[in-house]
Amino acid sequence: MGVFYRWFGRPLLKFQDSERAHLRSLKLLRLFSNNPLTRSGLRLAYKPRKSVPVEVFGHVYSHPFGLAAGMDKNAIALRGWESTGLAFIEIGGVTQHRQDGNPKPRMFRADATQALVNRMGFNNEGSEQISNNLAKHFAKYGAPKVPLWVNLGKSKITPLEDAHEDYGATMRALWEFTDVFVVNVSSPNTPNLRELQNDEGLMRILDTCHQVNQDLATAGAEKPILVKVAPDLTDQQLEHVVKTARSSGAAGIVLSNTTLTRPEGKSAKEQSIFAETGGLSGRPLLNRSTEMIRIVSKMTKGEWPIVGVGGVMSADDAWEKIRAGASLVQAYSGFVFEGPSLTKSVVHGIHNHLDIHDFSTMKEAIGSGTTSV
C-alpha cells in the first residue's frame, strides 16, 4: 500500500492545492472509517502487526508513534487515525475562539525536498464547538481506544498579556475528553506568540493550566501538560525554557514546532515556495529536532519525557529520535509524503531496531545514543 501511495496517490496530489488535498484526505479517511467494511480494510492495510509498548504520561502506549498536531485540527477523523494503527492522536491547535486563519493560499508543498511551508494561523472551530463535536463523537462511538492529545493555542484576538486565560479556557472546555495537553507557544503564524516562551509568559500559562487541572480533576487524576517549543531557539535559550517549564510543573516537552529557517531549493519552484512566509516542516527539520532532543535528554539526565517530531519520514528517522532521548515520536509532513503506510513501516522498523541492538524494551532504547561509551 505504501508503494501504491508513492506511485499513484502522491503524484495526484501535485495537481491539487495543498490545503484542499489535505481536507479531501481527511474527509475520505473519516468516510472510510465510518463504514465497517472499509474500516476493516484500513486496519488490514495499515495497522502494525508488532507491539512496542512504552509507558509514559500515565498511559501504556502500544508503540511510540503518533499523529502530530496540525493534521486534524478539528478532530474530524478520529476513528480513521485509530484504524490506521497510530498509538495516540493529537488534535488542534485549538484556540478559545473560532478562527478562519490567515488568507489563502497558506500551505505550500516542496515535493523534492519533502517539506511543507504553512502559515495557517491556527484555523479551527474554537474550543466550544470542538468540545461539542467530541461530546457527540464520544456518545456515539465511545472514547478513542488510544490516548487523545489536544494542542492548545492562543486566539489571535486575545492580547498577549491575557494569553494564559485563553489557554486555560480551552483546556477547561476540552478537559473531560483529553488525555494529554500540549501548550503550543511556538507557532510562527500567530503574531508574537513565540514571546510566550519566555519565563513570565510560560509560567503564567502553566500556572493557569495547572489550576484548571486542580479544579476539574478527582484525586490523582490530573492531566499531563507538555510544552511545545520552536526549533529556532538557540541551545542556550532551549535550556532556559526547559528549566522554566520543569520548575513550573510541565510533565514533558515536544521538540519541535516548525522552523523559520529555509533550506536551499532544488528548483526555481521550490525556491519560490521557500520564499513564502510561515513555518517549515518536513525533512529539513529532521536534524535540528533530533539535536534538540539530545540536548534536553542530556540536560535532564533522561528523567523528563521528550516527544520527538520533525522530519520523520521513515523508521530510521524515528529510531534516531528515540536513541537521542525521545519516548514518543510524531509525524505530520511524513504522512503527506509517505502516506498512511508510514505508521506500519515505522513501528515494524522500530521493532527490528530493538532486535538488532539487543534491547528487550523501549525503555532500554530511549536515550541509548547519548550514553557515553
Protein Blocks (a to p, Z undefined) as FASTA:
>chain_A
ZZmmmmmmmmmmmmpcfklmmmmmmmmmmmmmmpmklmmmmmmmmmcfbdcdddeehiac
fbfcdcdehjlmnopalmmmmmnopabdcedjddfbdcebjaddfbdcdfknopadddek
ppaebjklmmmmmmmmmmmnopafbdcdddddddfklcfklmmmmmmmmmmmmmmmpfbd
cddfkbfkbghklmmmpmklmmmmmmmmmmmmmmmpcehiaccddddddfkbcfklmmmm
mmmmmmnopabdcdddddfbdcddfbfklmmmmmpgcddedjklmmmmmmmmmmmmmmnn
opaccddeehiabfklmmmmmmnopabdcdfklmmmnojmlmmmmmmmmmmmmmmnopab
fklmnoplmpcZZ
